[in-house]
Amino acid sequence: MTGRRDFIKKAGLLAGGIFMAPVIKTPVLAHNDPVFQSRRPDPAARNFNSTAVESTIEELKSFIPDKELGWMFENCFPNTLDTTIAFREFEGKPDTFVITGDIHAMWLRDSSAQVWPYLTLVNEDPELKNLIAGVINRQTRCILIDPYANAFNDGPAGSEWEKDLTAMKPELHERKWEIDSLCYPIRLAYNFWKKTGDVSCFDAAWVKAAKLIYRTFIEQQRKENRGPYKFQRVTAVQTDTVALGGYGNPVKPVGLICSIFRPSDDSTIFPFLIPSNLFAVKSLRQLSEIFSEVIRDYSFSENLSSLADEVKAAVMEYGVAGHKKSAKIFAFEVDGFGNRLFMDDSNVPGLLSMPYLSLIDNENETYQNTRRFLLSEENPYFHKGKYAEGIGGPHVGLDMIWPMSIIMRGMTSEDPDEILYCLRTLLKTHAGTGFMHEAFHKDDPANFTRKWFAWANTLFGEFILKIYRDKPEILLKV
């Protein structure tokens, strides 16, 4: 971080399931309250301590003039390490179990995203590097247990969802098939390799898991049959179960991959989920590079690359269309028959977040057309109220905005005014808690869901860190 600090000094900038979660009401802290006490656990009570993370917190707090923003960064950025990590060894290798927060289970998606912002610091902190290697190792074991599961227990502990009508196992917390659940571990492992040069995670078990991912993607193209996966749940919530005997609505096999659930853990309407298919394209190309350069399995590398090409071509053919009288945009979901759903869900991957995941270039014309649609009232899940505007989704109901969508809006913007707007919105909607939440009501930030949602907290920290590294002057204007 010293290079950034030197730059700032030279620039003269350094100033002296559907899960209906319970709604929590809490008093709103005045924005100018002079006392912002840390809400982190005491050092001895933290699950993991990183010298590099602590140094980063101190550096940013000393730079950010707004005490409330600095306080929120201090609370949020280390929240995953402070509260959700179980770090140990398994069979002589690092092993890291990461809970999502208020649910004591490890999602493949969330666990990858929760440790992602720390990846830039691993070469400064060997223990932090081992911790992330442990996440990769644990995810490998999870995928080998069941590539169709999204969330896992720390051992064969059973689950409240063990009676779901699917092939449950005691190691599973939940078994909702989501393409991104297999993409996120690839993203983490690939970028860990690129950042550190360490290939120790790419062992025989990892290779087996990678080939299982490929097989699962092929199965869910459904070219020959519907595949082995189906899911139903006895519930009154429509988006928490799956139509037509658990297989979902019909699709025409066109090369796209079915995702029966969205990253929000809500069931899809049309099973070809476009942002997740583009995530699969990115992940397949990353796997192809690993198998070519590290594993030296050139034949399988070519198979991965060919599948990526096929899915990408199908996305562009079936996933892009005109909406009303507008220019062409990306649809959220399609079925290959010509039916399309135009909306976005606030989770990641969604259409808004595609540049964040490097699935598409930010300046791509179709993406920019899509972005304008998403951030307008033409998107049925875009909500605008007294306190904020942003994207929600079916998961916790209408008029509920996800802070994650506001963060993604800022993370995918090149406009300093828009980034500043997102920052100020997050500052006035955390309801005095100093943390991010799953969602809050557009007219009442004190009406929110999930008091302890570690991914949203760490993502907020990542947002602040990105601004500090790319456009630090914005932090001086809050």
N, C-alpha and C positions, 0 to 999 in steps of 0.2 A: 504493500500500500504506500510505501514511501515515494514511489514515482508519482502517484496521484497527488500526494501532499506537496511535493516540490513544484509540480505544475500549478497547483492552486496558489501557492505563494507567489510564483512568478506572475501569475495572471492577476494578482491583487484581489483575490476572492476570499481569502481567509479572514474572517471577521474575528476581533478580540474574543327403510327403507322404501316404491316411494316410502321414505321413512319420514313421517311427519314429526319432526323434532319439536320438543317443547318450546313454546314462546316464553321468553324471559323478560320481565319488566324491571328496569333498573333506573335510578335517577341519573339525569344527564349532568355531567361535570361541566362547569363553565369553562369556555375555551381559554380564558385568561387567568384561570386559577393558578396562583404562583407556586403551589406545592405539587410536585410530581414525583412521588416516591416510587422507587422501583417495585414492580409487582412480580419480579422473578423470585423463585425459591432461593433460600439462603444457599451460598456456595456448597456447603456440605450436603445439602438436600438435593442438589441437581443430579440428574442421571448421568450427565457427561459434561466435562469441562474441556474447552478448547482454547489454547493460548491465542491462536490466530483469530478466532471469533471474538474473544474478549478484546484483543487489540483493535479489531475493526470497529467494535462498538464504541470504544473510547475515542477513536479517531473521528468517527462521524458525529458523535455527540459534541465534541469540541468544535466542530465545523458548523453544525446546524444552529442558527440563531434562535429558532422557535423552540422553546423548551418543551412544549407539548409534543411536537414532532420528534424531537430527540428522545423523549421519554417513551413514546410509542415504538420507535426503532429499537430501543434497549429492551423493551418487553417482548417484542414480536420476533426479531431476527433470531435469537437463540432459543425460541420456545420449543422447537423440536428436540434440541439437545437437552434442554433443561428438564423436559417433562415426559418425553415419549420413547426414549431409547433404552433398550436392554442390550448391552454390549458384552460379549464373552467370546469364547472359542468353542468350535465344534470340530472334532476330528483334526485338531492341530491348525485350524484355519480360523480367521476372524468370522464372527457370526453376529449379526445385528438384527434384532427384532424391533420394529418401529410401529407403535400403535398410532392410530389416527388422532387421538385425543380422547374425547369423552366416550368413545367406543373402543373397548379393549380388544382390538383386532388389527391385523396388518393388511392394508390394501396394497396390491402391487403398484397401483397408480400413485396413491398418496405417499407411500413410503419413498418412492423414487423422487417425487416432487418435493417432499419435505427436506431431503438432504441435498437437493440439487444446488441451492445457492451457496453451499459450503464448498462445492467442488473447486471453485476458483482459489481456495485457500489451502488445499491439501498439500501442496509442496512446501508450505510453511509450517506444517504441523503433522508429523508422522502418525500420531495417534488418531487424528481426524481422518487421515488417509486410510488407516486400518479400519476405522469405523465404517467408511463408505464401502470399502472392499467387503466388509461383513454384510452390508445390505445386499450387495450383488450376489454373494454366496448364498444368503438366505433366500433371495428371490429365485435363484436357480433351483433350490430344493423345493420351493413352493410350486413352481411350474411343473416339475417332475411329478409332484403329487397329483395335480390336475390342471391342465392348461386352460380349462374353461372356467375356473374359479377366479373370483375377483378379490376375495378377502380370506385370510387364513388366521388360525389360532396359533398360539405358541405351544404347539404339541397337540395331541389328540384330545382336546378338551370338550368337544361337542359345541353346540350352538343353539341359540334361540330359534334358528331357522332350520334345525336339523330335520324337521318334518316337511320341508319343501319337497314338491314332487319333481325331483331330479336326482341324479346320482350323487347324493351327499356322502361325505366321509367325515370322520371325527376330527380330522385336521382342518376342516374347512369352517370358516365362519359364515360364508355366503357363497353361492355358486351362480352368479350372474355373469353370463358371457358378454364381455365388452372388449372389442378389438384393442383399445388403448391399454388394457391391463397387461398385454404382452408387448406393447410398444415401449412403454415407459422403462421397463428393465433394460431393453436394448439401448435406449437413449442414455441411460445412466452408465452402463458398462462401456459403451463405445466412447463416450466423452471422458470417462475415467481413464481409459487407455490413452486417449489423445493427450490428456492433461499430464499424466504421470509416466507414460511409457511402460507401465506395469501390465504384464499379460498373465499374471498368476491366476487371475479369476477365470481365464479361458481354459479350464481343465476339461477332463473327459465328461464330467457331469454337465458343465455349461454347454459343451458341444451337443450333448444329447438333448438338453433343453431347447437349444436353438433349432435343432431339427424337428423337435416336437412343435415349436411355434410355426415353422413352415408348414408342417402337416396340418395343423389346425386351421391356418389360413386357407389352405387348399380345400379342406373339408367344408369350410364355411363359404366357399364360392358356390357350393351346391350345384355343381354341374351334373352330377350323376344321381344324387339323392339329397335328402334334407340333412344328412349327417347324423352324428350320434347324440347331439346335444338337444335337450328340450328342458323347459322349466315352467312350473306353475306353482303358485302359492295360494293357499286358502286365505283370502283377504277381501275386504270391501274396497280396497284402493285399486283402481283399474290399472294404473301405471306400475304396480308392484307385481303384476303377474303377466302372463304371455298368452296371446290368442291362439286359437286353432291347435289345441292339444299341446301347447307349450313350444311350438315351432315358430310362431310368429306369422305375420301376414305373408301372402305369397310373394315370391320374387321370380323374375325371369333371369336365368343364369347368363350374365353378360360380362363376367370377369370381375365384378365387384365382390367384396367380402361382406357377409352378413354380420351385423353386430346386434344381438337381440336386446341388449341394454345400452343406454347412453352412459357417458362418464358420470352423470348424476345418479346412476343406479336406477333410473326410470326406464321402462321398456320403450323401445322404438315403435313408431307407427309403421314406417316403411323401413325394413331391416338394413338397407344399404345406407349407412350413416356416412355422409361425405367427408367431414373433417377427420373422422377416424380412419377412413380408407386412405386419405392422404398421409396420415400418420403412419399407416402400414407401409406405404410406399417409401417414406423416409427411413423407416426402421429396416426394411428389407435391403435397401441400399447400404445401410450401415453394417448390417450382418454380412452382406456380400463382400464388403471391404475387409472385414475381420477374417472371414474364411479365406480370402485371397492372400492377405498380407501376414496373418498370424498363424492360422491353422494350415494353410497351404493346401486346402481342398478346393481346387480350381473348378471342378465339375459342379460341386454344390454351390459355390459362389455364383456360377453362371445361372443355376436354377433360381437362386434368389433374385438375381438381377432381372431375369426374364419375367418372373412373377411381378416384380415392381413395375416393369414396363407395361404389363397387361393391365394392372389395376389403375395405373396413372391414365392410360388411354381411355379406360372405361369411365373414370371420373370426369374427364373432359368431354366425353360424348354424352353421358347421361346425367351428370351432376351440375351442368351449367345450362341456364335457360333464362329467358326473359320473364320478368315478374310484372304483371299489369302492363303499364306503358314504359317501364324503365328499361335501361340497358341490361345486358345479360349479367346475372349474378350466380353465385354458388347456391344451390339448394342445400338444405340441412339434411334431408333424407329423401331417397328415391327408391323405386322398386324395380326398375328396369323395364316396366311396361309403359312408361311415360308419365306416371304419377310422381308428383314432387311436393315436398313440404317446405315452405318458405318460413323460416323462423331461426332463432338461435337459442341455445341453452347456455346459461352462464358458466357452466363447468368447462374444464380444459382437458381434451381439445374440444373447442367449438369453432364456429366460423370466424369469430372475432379474433381468436387467439392463434390463428394459423401462422402468422409471421413470427410470433413468439417461439413457436416450436420449430421454426425454420422449414415449414411445410410449403410455404409460398413466399415470394418476395413481397415486401410491404408495398412496393410501388406498382405491383401488378394491377392492371386496369380492372380486371374482373374482381379482384379482392377489394379495391377501392370502391367500386360500385356496390359490392356486397356490404362493405363497412357502412356506407351511407344509409343503406336499407336497415341494417341491424340497429343503428343508433337513431332510429326514427320510430314514430308510432305506427308505421307500416309493419314492423316486427311485433307480433302479438304478445311477446314477452318483454317488450321494452316498456318500462314503467317510469313515469315522471310525476313527482310529488313536491311537497313543500320543502323537503330537505335535500332531495337528490333525484337524479335520473340514472337509470342503468338497466341492465338486463337481468331478468330473473329466470323463471322456468317453472314447470309443473311441480317440482319436487316439494316445495313448501307453500305453494299456492300463489295466487295472483297478488299484485301490488307489493310483493316482497323482492327487494333488490339485493343481489349478491355483491358484497365488497370485492369478490374475486373479479367480477365483470368490470368494475371501476378500475381496479388495478390493471387488468388486461387492456382496457382502453388506453390507459397511460403508457403501458409497456409497449404497445404497438403504434404509438403516435410519434411523429417527428415534430409536432407543433408544440413549442414551449408553453404557449398559453393553455392548450388542451391538457398538457401534462400537469401544469400548475392547478388547473381546475380540478383534475382528478385528486391531486394531493389534498386540496382544501376540502373537497367533498368527504374524503376519508377521515379528515381531522374532525369534521363536525358530525360524523355519524357513528363513532365508536361507542357512544352512550356513556362516556366517562370511564370505560373499563380499561382503556389502554391496549386493547386487543381487537383483532378482527373477528367477525362472526360469519356464520354461514349465510345469513340473510337478515335484512331489517326492513321494516315497513317504510314505504316511501314518504309517509307523513309523520312518522314517529320512530326515530332510531332506537329509542328505548324498548321498542317492541321487536325483539330479535330472536333468532334461533342459534343454538350451539354456542355456549359460552367458552368452550375449549375446543377449538378447531385448528389444529397445529399447522396444517397446510396453508390455510389462509393467512395465518400469522407470519409464517416463514416467507410466503410469497410477498407480503407487504414489505418485509425486510429486504427481499431481493429487489423490489421496485425502488426503494430508497437508495440502495447500493448502486443500482444501475444509473439512476439520476446523478449520483455523486461522481461516478466514473465518467459519464458521458456528457452531462450538462449540469455541472455543479452549481452554476449561477442560479438555477431554478430554486434550489433549496434556500437561497438567501432571500427569496421573495415571498415565502410562505407567510 
